[in-house]
């Protein structure tokens, strides 16, 4: 047994335990842990992160299905946009952004705005929003497509990016939560399948690390279950701010890595893993 397996399961459990009550996907913060702590090689770290999504989200989906909250129009709209997007993102991840330096820049660009929103904008969720219009729904599909591309690049499924924007567009949290979770689950499956095809074509370390991904998923499943039960006992605003601070710190560390690491060294096959 590799040490990464039990350590990864424990870290995934703790991360999901903290993120689930705040309504933020644990995958967005799990990826830097894979790079820096577990030393998962790039680009296989991305499909491994998607594997975490596939294993960790069914518990929440079953709960939403029992409440009949997966039949809304928003769910189908997000899936229709994110599925082709995540396939395109996976291809771009291998063909264009396979270098560690390029991927670190993408990670920072995703984490920094998410962290700032959690720190500064989470308190605005309670403000009343206008009901979504047809134009909003068209914008939602395009947004889902773009977020799917980012999700395929970063390995997060896209739910953590979609949720705050959808709420700003006028959708309720009650409607957004099951829709983004369903989109994350299905796009993660599509992303893993795409990476498997790319592995067969290109070889190398493109496919996910299956055992590690299963360990991460098991820890995430348990953490999500426990986190859901703790949700009503914890102050959500403080949790969001804590997660925002973590995301900003990780993004800052990645930016520092990009600044201090020369492009020639990165492409030469000696990437520096941020601590």
C-alpha atoms as one frame of an Amber mdcrd trajectory, in Angstrom:
protein
   0.000   0.000   0.000   1.345   3.394  -0.986   1.317   6.054   1.716  -0.654
   8.340  -0.599  -3.747   6.123  -0.375  -4.604   6.414   3.353  -3.290   9.978
   3.561  -5.348  10.973   0.528  -8.489   9.370   1.962  -8.030  11.203   5.268
  -7.391  14.559   3.595 -10.380  14.084   1.274 -12.585  13.264   4.266 -11.503
  16.371   6.170 -11.844  18.576   3.101 -15.323  17.295   2.233 -16.338  17.597
   5.877 -15.412  21.293   5.772 -16.669  22.129   2.273 -20.017  20.334   2.208
 -21.700  22.537   4.844 -20.520  25.609   2.908 -21.909  24.322  -0.381 -18.548
  24.373  -2.203 -17.084  21.423  -4.090 -14.142  19.856  -2.305 -12.529  19.034
  -5.653 -11.479  22.631  -6.261  -9.230  22.519  -3.188  -8.321  18.836  -3.447
  -6.343  19.297  -6.651  -3.570  21.447  -5.124  -3.345  18.869  -2.326  -2.798
  16.178  -4.943  -0.071  18.210  -6.617   1.731  19.447  -3.507   1.190  16.706
  -0.900   0.424  13.506  -2.793   2.672  14.389  -5.772   0.291  13.129  -8.441
   1.917  13.790 -11.849   0.446  16.209 -14.364  -1.790  15.786 -16.360  -3.116
  12.590 -14.686  -3.942  14.710 -11.623  -6.935  16.182 -13.472  -8.798  12.918
 -14.254  -7.921  11.656 -10.760  -9.685  14.709  -9.371 -12.663  13.984 -11.616
 -12.688  10.433 -10.236 -13.018  11.935  -6.762 -16.132  13.786  -7.949 -17.673
  10.595  -9.326 -17.136   8.674  -6.092 -17.960  11.455  -3.619 -21.170  12.949
  -5.069 -23.644   9.999  -5.262 -24.645  10.376  -1.617 -25.917  13.901  -2.164
 -27.548  12.965  -5.470 -29.493  10.135  -3.856 -30.754  12.508  -1.209 -31.831
  15.092  -3.790 -33.465  12.371  -5.907 -35.554  11.239  -2.957 -36.694  14.837
  -2.556 -37.494  14.972  -6.312 -35.181  17.924  -6.830 -33.301  16.579  -9.864
 -36.125  17.062 -12.380 -35.892  20.830 -12.823 -35.134  22.610 -16.095 -31.891
  23.978 -14.682 -30.469  20.472 -14.221 -30.919  19.601 -17.899 -29.639  23.016
 -18.968 -26.405  22.643 -17.026 -25.808  19.087 -18.204 -26.381  20.109 -21.845
 -23.707  22.796 -21.521 -21.115  21.209 -19.268 -20.897  17.802 -20.994 -19.467
  19.058 -24.325 -17.451  21.655 -22.434 -15.659  19.168 -20.210 -14.699  17.024
 -23.219 -13.217  20.081 -24.944 -11.437  21.054 -21.731  -9.894  17.608 -21.335
  -8.549  17.729 -24.891  -7.124  21.213 -24.323  -5.569  20.018 -21.052  -3.528
  17.370 -22.875  -2.888  19.075 -26.218  -2.270  22.682 -25.112  -1.832  22.954
 -21.337   0.067  19.758 -20.499   3.024  21.627 -18.971   3.088  22.139 -15.215
   3.613  25.909 -15.573   0.563  26.402 -17.815  -1.593  24.289 -15.549  -0.441
  26.152 -12.438  -1.514  29.434 -14.051  -4.955  27.967 -14.815  -5.298  26.693
 -11.245  -4.492  30.134  -9.843  -6.967  31.833 -12.200  -9.724  29.483 -11.023
  -8.937  29.535  -7.304  -8.360  33.269  -6.848 -11.780  34.573  -8.006 -13.523
  31.725  -6.210 -11.706  32.568  -2.993 -12.426  36.283  -3.320 -16.111  35.574
  -3.900 -16.271  33.398  -0.807 -14.488  36.029   1.274 -16.292  39.127   0.021
 -19.506  38.098  -1.689 -20.978  35.195   0.245 -22.988  37.503   2.488 -24.859
  38.873  -0.529 -26.593  35.551  -1.256 -29.525  36.482   0.949 -30.462  39.478
  -1.202 -33.604  38.990  -3.315 -32.906  38.399  -7.006 -35.216  38.747 -10.021
 -36.671  35.535 -11.421 -34.632  34.006 -14.276 -35.818  35.021 -17.769 -35.402
  33.297 -21.141 -32.317  35.412 -21.751 -30.956  34.255 -18.412 -31.498  30.634
 -19.435 -29.627  31.171 -22.705 -26.803  32.811 -20.794 -26.888  29.918 -18.349
 -26.300  27.368 -21.121 -23.360  29.356 -22.499 -21.995  29.759 -18.985 -22.311
  26.012 -18.401 -20.391  25.347 -21.624 -17.529  27.659 -20.630 -17.420  26.321
 -17.089 -17.376  22.795 -18.496 -14.209  23.683 -20.422 -12.617  25.044 -17.248
 -13.773  21.964 -15.361 -12.163  19.683 -17.930  -8.931  21.646 -17.641  -8.878
  21.818 -13.858 -10.670  18.588 -12.956 -13.388  20.094 -10.763 -16.601  19.326
 -12.646 -17.460  23.047 -12.596 -20.106  23.071  -9.880 -18.146  25.288  -7.521
 -17.853  27.939 -10.242 -21.410  27.635 -11.534 -23.188  27.897  -8.189 -22.307
  31.505  -7.217 -22.901  32.805 -10.745 -26.257  31.055 -11.056 -27.398  32.491
  -7.751 -26.400  35.946  -9.013 -28.501  35.328 -12.158 -31.593  34.844 -10.026
 -31.791  31.108  -9.367 -32.494  29.974  -5.827 -29.971  28.017  -3.783 -32.604
  25.297  -3.414 -32.657  24.876  -7.205 -28.940  25.386  -7.826 -27.540  22.827
  -5.373 -28.968  19.621  -6.915 -28.481  20.900 -10.476 -24.793  21.712 -10.055
 -24.169  18.465  -8.184 -25.781  16.445 -10.985 -23.787  18.353 -13.605 -20.578
  17.793 -11.651 -21.239  14.056 -11.434 -22.026  13.535 -15.132 -19.340  15.847
 -16.488 -16.764  14.121 -14.300 -17.707  10.766 -15.835 -17.443  12.278 -19.324
 -14.103  13.855 -18.462 -12.649  10.581 -17.196 -13.807   8.808 -20.353 -12.179
  11.473 -22.514  -8.895  11.168 -20.638  -9.010   7.381 -21.093  -9.327   7.850
 -24.861  -6.485  10.373 -24.847  -4.395   7.911 -22.822  -4.894   5.273 -25.523
  -3.907   7.757 -28.235  -0.980   9.533 -26.576   0.223   7.146 -23.857   2.100
   8.577 -20.876   0.404   9.548 -17.598  -2.911  10.919 -18.855  -5.319   8.381
 -17.342  -6.414   8.754 -13.700  -4.688   6.963 -10.851  -7.573   4.631 -10.131
  -6.656   3.351  -6.672  -5.778   6.798  -5.347  -8.930   8.237  -6.900 -11.027
   5.537  -5.238  -9.409   6.291  -1.870 -10.052  10.002  -2.329 -13.631   9.276
  -3.327 -14.244   7.034  -0.312 -12.927   9.711   2.019 -14.938  12.373   0.210
 -18.135  10.315   0.350 -17.814   9.846   4.111 -16.866  13.490   4.618 -19.793
  14.719   2.526 -22.222  12.565   4.487 -20.923  13.813   7.831 -20.704  17.399
   6.570 -24.331  17.342   5.437 -25.399  16.276   8.924 -23.285  19.037  10.490
 -24.585  21.761   8.173 -27.302  23.105  10.464 -24.947  23.236  13.452 -22.208
  25.326  11.818 -22.239  29.034  10.825 -22.263  28.909   7.020 -20.891  32.429
   6.525 -17.796  31.711   8.621 -17.210  28.447   6.765 -17.408  30.213   3.411
 -14.931  32.836   4.539 -12.549  30.174   5.820 -12.697  28.309   2.524 -12.242
  31.558   0.630  -9.111  32.300   2.613  -7.741  28.827   1.885  -8.452  29.162
  -1.835  -6.788  32.593  -1.987  -3.714  31.328  -0.148  -3.374  28.366  -2.497
  -3.775  30.657  -5.523  -1.144  33.025  -4.137   1.235  30.097  -3.653   0.713
  29.006  -7.248   1.271  32.531  -8.536   4.516  32.658  -6.564   5.550  29.351
  -8.136   4.887  30.680 -11.640   6.869  33.854 -10.953   9.856  32.057  -9.425
  10.005  29.158 -11.929  11.360  29.876 -15.398   9.372  28.607 -18.406  12.382
  26.716 -19.768  12.754  24.736 -16.566   9.057  23.880 -16.513   9.044  22.600
 -20.086  12.275  20.715 -19.500  10.368  18.318 -17.266  11.402  19.673 -13.864
   8.261  21.304 -12.526   8.280  22.661  -9.027   5.457  21.420  -6.846   4.075
  24.188  -4.658   4.316  23.305  -1.021
